[in-house]
Amino acid sequence: MIVLRILKECLLTCNYKERNQMIIAWFSCGVTSAVACKIALSLYNDVHLYYIETGSGHPDNSRFLSDCEKWYGQPIHTIRSDKYANVEDVLTKKRYINGSTGAACTFELKKQVRYKLEKELGSWDGQVWGFDYDPKEINRAIRLKQQYPDTKPLFPLIEKHITKPDAMGMLWKAGIEIPAMYKMGYNNNNCIGCVKGGMGYWNKIRKDFPEVFNQMAQIERNVGATCLKDKDGRIFLDELPTWRGNPVEEIIPDCSFICQIEFQEILDRQVEQVLKGEISINDVD
């Protein structure tokens, strides 16, 4: 079985000193982060699993988290903002949605929560992230390592050449049902109504979650800002034509704490080297 083979390889390639390092593993309720956490647990003895609750995810996330805890044989610590309840709360109070400085909800509900935890912990030997073996994800991993070296990032899926479909297959083999958002046709298990989604994505949200669509449309009008824009300027959701965009082609990144990485859309020269096996993701500079 692919799961057992990969886990055995992990055990063989990790020495005693590495196994006893203190590791933070970020669980996001996404399929790739779930498998990355499983691999981390096979590699290290002292792994602390954390999930940041935004208050705006699909209700099925709690089921998926519980299933993964049973798979891991270890609890996942849930942490959240002590200032904001959910995405709606952030956008309404800050009167800001998305822009050159990133999404307000990601900063307040995820990054600030991570910063607080890191301050409380003080130190760690590595942080495990669920970027998979895909050119764009490898590029994001490289940018993360370049811009946030203090996190001491680790990318087990990239190291083991595990793609998102591979991760889904590993969960299926483990008897774990994938999160509901994937089964509904979404590429990632982000918050319902991600402000970084495109026109096709929002038209799909309009159909699948009309109450979320209407709520965000009202927030846009209240704060005078929009999630969408095109060459002609801003597009308010309540003015978005139902035919615009293609949700199948619009793939928005998994909304991790580093969705605001700079230059993530520009492929680093080292991506091809990683894909060719000329260098390891751990050797990029």
Secondary structure as GFF3:
##gff-version 3
##sequence-region A 1 285
A	DSSP	alpha_helix	2	12	.	.	.	ID=ss1
A	DSSP	alpha_helix	16	19	.	.	.	ID=ss2
A	DSSP	beta_strand	22	27	.	.	.	ID=ss3
A	DSSP	alpha_helix	31	43	.	.	.	ID=ss4
A	DSSP	beta_strand	46	53	.	.	.	ID=ss5
A	DSSP	alpha_helix	61	72	.	.	.	ID=ss6
A	DSSP	beta_strand	77	80	.	.	.	ID=ss7
A	DSSP	alpha_helix	87	94	.	.	.	ID=ss8
A	DSSP	beta_strand	98	99	.	.	.	ID=ss9
A	DSSP	beta_strand	102	103	.	.	.	ID=ss10
A	DSSP	alpha_helix	104	106	.	.	.	ID=ss11
A	DSSP	pi_helix	107	111	.	.	.	ID=ss12
A	DSSP	alpha_helix	112	121	.	.	.	ID=ss13
A	DSSP	beta_strand	126	128	.	.	.	ID=ss14
A	DSSP	alpha_helix	135	147	.	.	.	ID=ss15
A	DSSP	three_ten_helix	149	151	.	.	.	ID=ss16
A	DSSP	beta_strand	153	154	.	.	.	ID=ss17
A	DSSP	alpha_helix	156	159	.	.	.	ID=ss18
A	DSSP	alpha_helix	164	173	.	.	.	ID=ss19
A	DSSP	alpha_helix	180	183	.	.	.	ID=ss20
A	DSSP	alpha_helix	199	208	.	.	.	ID=ss21
A	DSSP	alpha_helix	210	223	.	.	.	ID=ss22
A	DSSP	beta_strand	228	230	.	.	.	ID=ss23
A	DSSP	beta_strand	233	235	.	.	.	ID=ss24
A	DSSP	three_ten_helix	237	239	.	.	.	ID=ss25
A	DSSP	alpha_helix	270	276	.	.	.	ID=ss26
A	DSSP	three_ten_helix	281	283	.	.	.	ID=ss27
###
